[in-house]
Amino acid sequence: MTTKTTLSGRSLYGFTLTITVCVLWGIFPIAAKTVLMEADPYTLNFYRFSLPVAVLYFYLRGRGQLPTLWRGPQRHLRARVLIAAILLIGNYLFFAYALGRITPGAAQVLIQVGTMTLLLSGIFLFGEPFSRLQWLGCAIFFGGLVTFFFYRILTMFNGIDSYAIGMGLMLIAALMWATYAILQKPLLREINPAQILLVVFTLGVVVFLPMADLTLVLTFSPLALTGLTFCIISTLVGTAFFAEALAHWEASKISATLTTIPLFTLLFMQALSEYPNFNIDAEPITTLTIIGALLVVFGASLVALSKRPDTATNAISTTDSS
């Protein structure tokens, strides 16, 4: 039996929250790239997790909802939550490593593979129906990927370069996020998303702390410092706004709207590249990259919006994949 989600009816508010999330997550890889030019992925992710850990801790403590995975009736959840946490931490790490080798626009296009994998998992793991229109959306999505990266794929025939390695790392990041989201789905019956995120971010702080160079922030340029601040805020605010949007707007429409994130990234990159001191490479804008990006967004949106109402509420996860 599928549990229905009761919405507030404030669709415009939910739409506004979702668009804000798209903007935040669309800018995120650009901001992260500015940090990665002066720091390593471990340092970036340590700082990115630190503030959310503190906020989530005091939020859950105030509500009397701190997770009790190591004692009491929830002890049986420990292994599953830890596995999910490791996968999401891996997603953040591989995303950062990949971003050091490819452009922010390409990163956001490739990470959509995670969303598509999650949607397809509904067929094979959860027995959800999948219409012909959705299969058409899948074909359009993957055709868009090939179109967007057409010249990059041709280059691979001459040997695997740094960009190709970055593409591979980003695909791993996408699949790790999809696996995390699949594992999270049954967990949500016993533990709420904020509790899962507290465990994930706390474990992330513990994992990244020994390898992070905390003194690097003292030598950051103003651009890198601004980028790091944005990364921290977008992780916290984006996740909070996304969770709030689910209470006011249909999950299928939110999922479809989030597929436009690559377009936001590409637009912001092109706008920022006009500034003389902005030295982050943008994805070359050609007819094929434009068509490919639009096909990726259209295909993913078609899959999300074609889902039946009784399955749409479970189509997306409560955590960003960037």
Secondary structure, DSSP 4 states (H G I P E B T S, - for coil): -PPPPPP-S-HHHHHHHHHHHHHHHHHHHHHHHHHHTTS-HHHHHHHHHHHHHHHHHHHHHHTT----TTSGGGGGGHHHHHHHHHHHHHHHHHHHHHHTTS-HHHHHHHHHHHHHHHHHHHHHTT-----HHHHHHHHHHHHHHHHHTHHHHHHHTT---HHHHHHHHHHHHHHHHHHHHHHHHHHTTTS-HHHHHHHHHHHHHHHHGGG--GGGGGG--HHHHHHHHHHHHHHHHHHHHHHHHTTTS-HHHHHHHHTTHHHHHHHHHHHHTTSTT--PPPPP--HHHHHHHHHHHHHHHHHHHTS-HHHHTTSS-SS---
